[in-house]
Amino acid sequence: MKEEKNMKVNKFRVWDKDEKRFWYFTSQEVHDVSLKKIVEEGEKQKFSGLKDIKGKEIYEGDFIKDVYDDDDELELLDDDNNDDDPTGVVRCMDDGWVVSDGTEEGGYYLEEYIDIVEVAGNVYENEEWLKTLYSLVDVKPIEIKFRVWDGRDIIYVSKNSGFRLVFDGSDWELEYKGKTHCSSNDSICKLMQFSGMKDINGKDIYEGDIVKALDEEEYKKKNPKDYKMFGCPIGKFIGICKFVNDGSWAMIDPKKHDLVHNYFGEIGSDGKTDLVEIIGNVHENEVLLKELIND
């Protein structure tokens, strides 16, 4: 599917703490064994899939500035912003890519203003700019990690698992102790990325997970204080976690294959989703999936 292809071609960079530089990953660099330690221990930042007005790729942690002087052109930007200072830092949120000004709600969606913004620096090489934003907090990028369905089991890839993923463009290969275990050439095998979100039980939500919204009684029991103040904020639904074309994560109806009305941005923020629960996944729970499709 198109969504899966977009996920696989994601590029990322890694901040090398020792050399104080970025490594931008290409297929050649991924195959360089000398970089393995840097990849495993360095700070990873995803490519947004977008470029600024000068054609420069935009990554998580990049500082963005307005290239116009007229404040009226960008109503969402700070009217008192100095041309030399950034308007915000790029963050990968659960409902898309945003430029955050450091406040809880301040900022704007990057794609909406992509034709009139420019990369001014990043949080590692220009730390002094953090002070120009409103008490900016939590600029750490979401954790990039994967799991693989090999046709029999789901394998969670980590530096302690013995498994290693190697990317070559849109192709990938899962190695175990230096030998190929499975790859994108195997039609039955599937690569699934971590969404950056957790369910109410603290379990990581990956692509392919079947997730349900808590019904009113469940929500009331698990969130009594919030329920008393706000009631149950979302409707009942079951969906499959997918990475969609606009660069965000969403829930897909298992029967109609269209978006469930609730995006991740509507069911949680900052990696915390206390309104949903993982009840299975499309590979290990085929019976459940068929029941949902035939319901």
N, C-alpha and C positions, 0 to 999 in steps of 0.2 A: 504494500500500500504506500501511498505517497507520504503519509505521516512518518512511517518507519524509515523511509529513505532520508528524509530531512534529519531525523535524529542521528543516523549513522554518519552523515557527512559533517556533523558538528566539528569545528576545530576548537582548539583551546591553546592557551599559553600557560607556562609555568614560571613562577618567580623563583629564581635561584638566590637563596638567601646569602650564600657564600660569595658568589661573584656579583651580586647586586645587578642582575640583568634578567630579561625574559628569554625563554626559549619558546619560539613559535613553531608548533608542530606541523610538519609535513610528513609525507610517507617515508622520506629518506631518514628523517630524524627519529621517527618511531622505531626504525630498525637498528638504530645506533645503540649498542649495548651499554656504552659508556654513560648514556643519559638515563638509564633505568632508575638509578638512585634519586636523581633529580625529580623525575616524574612521580616517584613514590612518596618522596618527602617534601617536595615543593608545594607552594600555594597555587592551585589550579584556578584559571578563570576562563569561562566559556566565551566563545565568539557569538555575538548577538545575531549574526547573519545580515547585519546592516553596515553601511559605510557612511561616513560623514560627507559634508559638502565638498571636501577635497579628495574623496575616494579612499580615505583611510578606514580600515576595518575597526569596528567598535567592539570592545570587549567589556566584560564585567570589570568594575573597578576603575574604568576610565572616567576622567573628569570631562564634562561637556560644557561648552560655553556658547552663548548666543552670538551669531555673527551679524545681527542687525542692531542698530542703535536705537531704533524706534520701539519703545516699550509697548506701544499699542499693537505691534505685530504679534507679540507673544503675551497674551494676557495671563498665562499661567506662570510666567517667569517673574522674578523679584524686580519690582520697579526701581529699587535702590541698588541693583546689581552694578558693580564696577566692570567695565569692559575687559579688564585684565584678569578678573576672577571668574572661576567657573560658576555655572548656575546649579550644578548638581553632579552627582556621581551615578554611573550606570549600575543598575541592580537587576538581577534576574528574579522577578517576583513570580508568584504562583499564577498570576493572570497575565503575564507578559513582561516585556522589557520596559523599565521605567528609569527616568532620571530623577533621583531623589535629592531634595534640598536638605535632608537631615531631619525634618520634622516627621511626625508620625504619618501625616496625610499629604504633606507638601510634595510637589513634583508634577511630572507629566509623563505620558507614554511616549517613549522615544520615537516610535514609528510615525506618530502624528506630526512631528516637527523635524523629521530626518533631513529635509532639504535645506534647513536653515540653521544647522548646528555643526559644531566642529569639536574634534577631540583636542583638549588642551593639556592633557597629562594623565597621570594615574595615581592611585593611592599609595603606591610604593615609592615612586620616584618624585612625587610632589606632595609629601605628607603635610607640608605647611598649609596647603589649601583646605585641609580638613577644618582648620580653624575659621575659615571664611564662611562655612556653612553653619546652619543652626544646629549646634551640638550633635553633629552627625554620629549616629550609632549603628552598630550591626552592619558594617559594610563588607563583612566577610562573605565571599561568594558561596553559593550553594555547593554542597559536596557533589563532585562528579564521580559516580560509580555505576557499575553495570552488573547485571546478572544475565545468564545465558541458559536457554532451554536447549538441551542437547538431544531431545527426542525421548529421553527417559527421565532425566532429573533436571531440576533447576540448580544451577551453579552460581553462587555469589562470589564475584571476583574481588579478591583483596590481596594485599601483599603477603599475608600469612596463609593464604589458601593453597599456594603452590601453582595457582592458575595465573596466566598473564594474557591480556588482550593486546593484539597487534593490529593496527589500522593501516590500510593502504587505500587512500581515497574513500570510496563508499564501501569497500570490502573490509572484512575483518577476519581474524583468526584467533581462536582460543587455544593457547598452548598450556601444557601441563608438564612441568619440569623439562622444558625445552622441546617437547614433542607436540605435534598438532593433535588436539583433541577433537575439535570440530571447527567449522568455518561458515562464512556466508554462502559458500558454494553448496552447502548441504541444505536443501530446501526445507527440511524438517526443523532445522536449528533456527532459533530466534534470539536476537540481541535485544535486551530491554534495559532502558535507562532509569535511574532513580529520579523521581519527580521533584525531590527536595522537600516533600511533605511527609508527615506522619499521620496515622489515624489516631483515634481516641485512646488506643492501647499503646501508643508510642511505636507502632510498627511502621517501618519505611514503606511508602507507597511507590511501586514501580509500574512502568508501562505493562499493561496486560493484567493488572490486578482488578478483581471484581469488587467494587466498593458500594456499600449501601449507606444511605442517609439514615440516621437514627430516627425512629418514629417518636411521636410526642412523649409517650410514656417512658421510653428508654432515655430520651434526652432529659426529661424532668428528673429521672432517678440519678443520672450521672452528673447533671449540671443544675442542681436545685437553685443555687443563687442566681445564675444567669436566667434560668427559666422564670423565676419569680419576677425579674426585672424586665425581660424582653420577650418571654414566651418562647415558642419553638420557631427559630428564624427561617428554616427552610422546609420545603415540602418533601414528601416521600419519593425516593427514587433509588434505582440501582443502575450503576453504569460501569463501563470498562475504562480504565485510565489510559489515555492516549496523548501523544505529543502531536499537536495539530499545526497546520501550515503557518499560522501567524506567530509561531514561536512560543506558544503557551501550552499549558497542560489543561486537558478538559476531560469530562466524563461523556462517554459515547453510549448511546442506547444499544444494548446487545441485539435487539430485534430489528430496529429501523436503521441502525448505523448512522444516526444523526446525533447532534449534540444534545445531551441532557441540558435542561435549562440552567442548571447550576454549574458555573465554572469554578475552578479552584479558588479564584479570588472572592467568590461569594460564600465559600464554606470554610474559609480560614485564612490566616495571614502569618507571615514570618515563620513558616514551617509547622504551625500548630493547627491541627484540624480536629476539634473536639466534637464535630457534628457528623463524622462519617466513620465507618468501620470496614476493614478488609474482611471479606467473607470467602475469598478464594482467588483463583487466577484462571485464565483461559486455557492453560496447558495442563495443570494438574487436576482441574475440576471440570472435566468435560460434561459430566452428568448435570452439574449445576448450570453450566452454560447452555446446554440443550433445553433445560427446563425454562430458562429465562427467554430463550429464543422462541420457544413454542407456547409460552404463556399467553 
